[in-house]
Amino acid sequence: MIDGAPASPLVVQVLPQKAGGKWNKDESIVLAASRCARAIRDLLAGGMTRRDGDAHRPIEARDCAVL
């Protein structure tokens, strides 16, 4: 839950277009990894909670997965 509202169970990160061309493999890996890490950091710091049995608890790193 984020601010009392259900959170999306799946988030897709889309890389922005590169000005004047396309990202090469190494650039896209670095950019995707940094955006993913930032998104997880924001979730962990943002006060998001998850259901755990009959109660809610703050989200923890173990609740996140990267596919």
C-alpha positions as CSV (number, residue, x, y, z in Angstrom):
1,M,0.0,0.0,0.0
2,I,1.2,3.5,-0.8
3,D,-0.6,6.2,1.1
4,G,-3.4,3.8,1.9
5,A,-4.0,2.8,-1.7
6,P,-3.1,-0.5,-3.3
7,A,0.3,-0.5,-5.1
8,S,0.9,-2.0,-8.5
9,P,2.2,-5.5,-8.1
10,L,4.4,-5.1,-11.2
11,V,6.3,-2.0,-12.5
12,V,7.9,-1.8,-15.9
13,Q,10.8,0.6,-16.3
14,V,11.2,2.0,-19.8
15,L,14.4,3.6,-20.9
16,P,14.2,7.1,-22.4
17,Q,15.2,7.6,-25.9
18,K,18.8,8.7,-26.4
19,A,19.2,12.0,-28.1
20,G,20.8,11.5,-31.5
21,G,20.7,7.7,-31.6
22,K,20.3,4.5,-29.7
23,W,21.8,3.2,-26.5
24,N,24.5,0.6,-27.0
25,K,24.5,-2.6,-24.9
26,D,26.8,-1.4,-22.2
27,E,25.0,2.0,-21.8
28,S,21.6,0.3,-21.7
29,I,22.7,-2.1,-19.0
30,V,24.1,0.7,-16.8
31,L,21.0,2.8,-17.3
32,A,18.6,0.0,-16.6
33,A,20.4,-1.1,-13.5
34,S,20.6,2.4,-12.1
35,R,16.9,3.1,-12.7
36,C,16.0,-0.3,-11.2
37,A,18.1,0.3,-8.1
38,R,16.7,3.9,-7.7
39,A,13.1,2.5,-8.0
40,I,13.8,-0.1,-5.3
41,R,15.5,2.5,-3.1
42,D,12.5,4.8,-3.4
43,L,10.1,2.0,-2.5
44,L,12.1,1.1,0.6
45,A,12.3,4.7,1.7
46,G,8.8,5.7,0.8
47,G,6.8,4.2,3.6
48,M,5.2,1.5,1.4
49,T,3.6,-1.3,3.3
50,R,2.6,-4.9,2.4
51,R,0.1,-7.3,3.8
52,D,1.7,-9.9,6.0
53,G,-1.0,-12.3,7.3
54,D,-3.7,-10.2,8.9
55,A,-1.5,-7.1,9.4
56,H,0.5,-4.7,7.2
57,R,4.2,-4.1,7.6
58,P,6.8,-1.9,6.0
59,I,8.2,-3.3,2.7
60,E,11.7,-4.8,3.0
61,A,14.4,-5.5,0.4
62,R,13.3,-9.2,0.5
63,D,9.9,-8.2,-0.9
64,C,11.4,-6.9,-4.1
65,A,12.3,-8.9,-7.2
66,V,14.0,-7.9,-10.5
67,L,13.0,-9.9,-13.6
